[in-house]
Amino acid sequence: MRSAWSNAGSVAGAGMFGALPVPEPACKEKTQMVIEADARNRNQTDEAAPSEGRRRIEVFRDKMTTFLNAAEEKLKTEHDNLEDCRTKFIAYGRHFCSDFKDIYKKEEQVAIKEKLKEAKKLQEERKSLTQPKKEGGLKARLQKLSNVKKGL
C-alpha cells in the first residue's frame, strides 16, 4: 500500500488509482468563461430587477390581499352557518331526546309485561308438574305427626 501512495502522482501509479483528479488546462479556461458569462447575465438582470421585482411584489401583494379577503368572507359565512346549525340542533335535540325518552319508557313497560307473562307461564307449568299429596304418602304421615305434636 505504501508503494501505491508513493507512486500516485507518477505515470506508473496511474494504473492502480486512475488519473489524478486535476483538471485539464482547457477545462479551466472553459469554466472561467462560463463563470464570467454568468456574472455578466446577473449584472444585466440586477439592473432590471428592482423595477421588475417591485412589480412582482405588488402583483403578489394584490393577489394575497384578495385571497385573504375572500378567505375572511368565507370564514365569516361558515361561522354564521355553524351558529345557525347549533341553535337548530339544540332545538331539534330537545324534541328528539324527549320523544326518545317517552318511546323508551313505553318499550320498557312492554318488555316488563312480556317477561311477567313468561314468568307466570313458567310458574303455571311448574304447578302442573308437581303431583298432589297422596293420602298414604310420606308427606301426609309427616303432617299427621306434626299435627299430633302441636296438639299435645
C-alpha positions as CSV (number, residue, x, y, z in Angstrom):
1,M,0.0,0.0,0.0
2,R,2.9,2.3,0.8
3,S,4.3,1.9,-2.7
4,A,0.9,2.8,-4.2
5,W,0.7,6.1,-2.4
6,S,4.2,7.0,-3.1
7,N,3.8,6.4,-6.9
8,A,0.3,8.0,-7.0
9,G,1.5,11.2,-8.8
10,S,3.6,9.5,-11.3
11,V,2.6,7.9,-14.6
12,A,3.4,4.4,-13.1
13,G,0.9,4.9,-10.3
14,A,-1.9,5.9,-12.7
15,G,-2.8,2.2,-13.3
16,M,-3.8,1.4,-9.8
17,F,-5.8,4.6,-8.8
18,G,-6.5,6.0,-12.2
19,A,-5.7,9.6,-13.3
20,L,-5.3,12.3,-10.7
21,P,-8.3,14.5,-10.2
22,V,-6.6,17.6,-11.6
23,P,-8.5,19.4,-14.4
24,E,-7.0,19.9,-17.8
25,P,-6.0,23.5,-18.6
26,A,-8.6,23.6,-21.4
27,C,-11.4,22.7,-18.8
28,K,-10.2,25.5,-16.6
29,E,-10.5,28.1,-19.4
30,K,-14.0,26.9,-20.3
31,T,-15.1,27.0,-16.7
32,Q,-13.7,30.6,-16.4
33,M,-15.6,31.7,-19.5
34,V,-18.9,30.2,-18.2
35,I,-18.4,31.9,-14.8
36,E,-17.7,35.3,-16.4
37,A,-20.8,34.9,-18.7
38,D,-23.0,34.1,-15.8
39,A,-21.7,37.1,-13.9
40,R,-22.5,39.4,-16.8
41,N,-26.0,38.0,-17.1
42,R,-26.5,38.6,-13.4
43,N,-25.4,42.2,-13.6
44,Q,-27.9,42.8,-16.5
45,T,-30.8,41.2,-14.6
46,D,-29.8,43.1,-11.4
47,E,-30.2,46.4,-13.2
48,A,-33.7,45.5,-14.5
49,A,-34.6,43.6,-11.3
50,P,-35.5,46.4,-9.0
51,S,-38.4,47.7,-11.1
52,E,-39.4,44.2,-12.1
53,G,-39.1,43.0,-8.5
54,R,-41.3,45.8,-7.2
55,R,-43.9,45.0,-9.9
56,R,-43.8,41.3,-8.9
57,I,-44.1,42.2,-5.3
58,E,-47.1,44.4,-6.0
59,V,-48.8,41.7,-8.0
60,F,-48.1,39.2,-5.3
61,R,-49.4,41.5,-2.6
62,D,-52.6,42.2,-4.6
63,K,-53.3,38.5,-5.1
64,M,-52.6,37.7,-1.5
65,T,-54.9,40.6,-0.3
66,T,-57.8,39.4,-2.5
67,F,-57.2,35.8,-1.3
68,L,-57.2,36.8,2.4
69,N,-60.3,38.9,2.0
70,A,-62.1,36.1,0.2
71,A,-61.0,33.7,2.9
72,E,-62.2,36.0,5.7
73,E,-65.6,36.3,4.0
74,K,-65.9,32.5,3.6
75,L,-64.8,32.0,7.2
76,K,-67.4,34.5,8.4
77,T,-70.2,32.8,6.4
78,E,-69.1,29.4,7.7
79,H,-69.1,30.7,11.3
80,D,-72.6,32.1,10.8
81,N,-73.8,28.7,9.3
82,L,-72.2,27.0,12.3
83,E,-74.2,29.2,14.8
84,D,-77.4,28.5,12.9
85,C,-76.7,24.8,13.0
86,R,-76.0,24.9,16.7
87,T,-79.3,26.6,17.5
88,K,-81.3,24.3,15.2
89,F,-79.5,21.2,16.6
90,I,-80.3,22.2,20.2
91,A,-83.9,22.8,19.4
92,Y,-84.3,19.5,17.5
93,G,-82.2,17.7,20.0
94,R,-84.5,18.6,22.8
95,H,-87.5,17.3,20.9
96,F,-85.7,14.2,19.9
97,C,-84.5,13.5,23.5
98,S,-88.0,13.9,25.0
99,D,-89.6,11.7,22.2
100,F,-86.9,9.1,22.6
101,K,-87.3,9.0,26.4
102,D,-91.1,8.6,26.1
103,I,-90.8,5.8,23.5
104,Y,-88.1,4.1,25.5
105,K,-90.2,4.1,28.6
106,K,-93.2,2.6,26.7
107,E,-91.0,-0.1,25.2
108,E,-89.5,-0.8,28.6
109,Q,-93.0,-1.3,30.0
110,V,-94.0,-3.6,27.2
111,A,-90.8,-5.7,27.8
112,I,-91.6,-5.9,31.5
113,K,-95.2,-7.1,30.8
114,E,-93.9,-9.7,28.4
115,K,-91.4,-11.0,31.0
116,L,-94.2,-11.2,33.6
117,K,-96.3,-13.2,31.2
118,E,-93.5,-15.6,30.6
119,A,-92.8,-15.9,34.3
120,K,-96.5,-16.7,35.0
121,K,-96.5,-19.3,32.2
122,L,-93.4,-20.9,33.7
123,Q,-95.0,-20.9,37.2
124,E,-98.2,-22.5,35.9
125,E,-96.1,-25.2,34.1
126,R,-94.3,-25.9,37.3
127,K,-97.5,-26.2,39.3
128,S,-98.9,-28.7,36.8
129,L,-95.7,-30.7,37.0
130,T,-96.0,-31.2,40.8
131,Q,-98.1,-34.1,42.0
132,P,-100.8,-33.6,44.6
133,K,-100.3,-35.2,48.0
134,K,-101.2,-38.8,48.3
135,E,-103.2,-39.8,51.4
136,G,-100.9,-42.6,52.4
137,G,-97.7,-40.9,51.3
138,L,-94.7,-39.8,53.3
139,K,-95.8,-36.1,53.4
140,A,-99.2,-36.9,54.7
141,R,-97.8,-39.1,57.5
142,L,-95.3,-36.4,58.5
143,Q,-98.0,-33.8,58.5
144,K,-100.1,-36.0,60.8
145,L,-97.2,-36.4,63.2
146,S,-96.6,-32.7,63.3
147,N,-100.3,-32.0,63.9
148,V,-100.3,-34.6,66.8
149,K,-97.3,-33.0,68.4
150,K,-98.8,-29.5,68.1
151,G,-101.9,-30.8,69.8
152,L,-100.0,-32.1,72.8
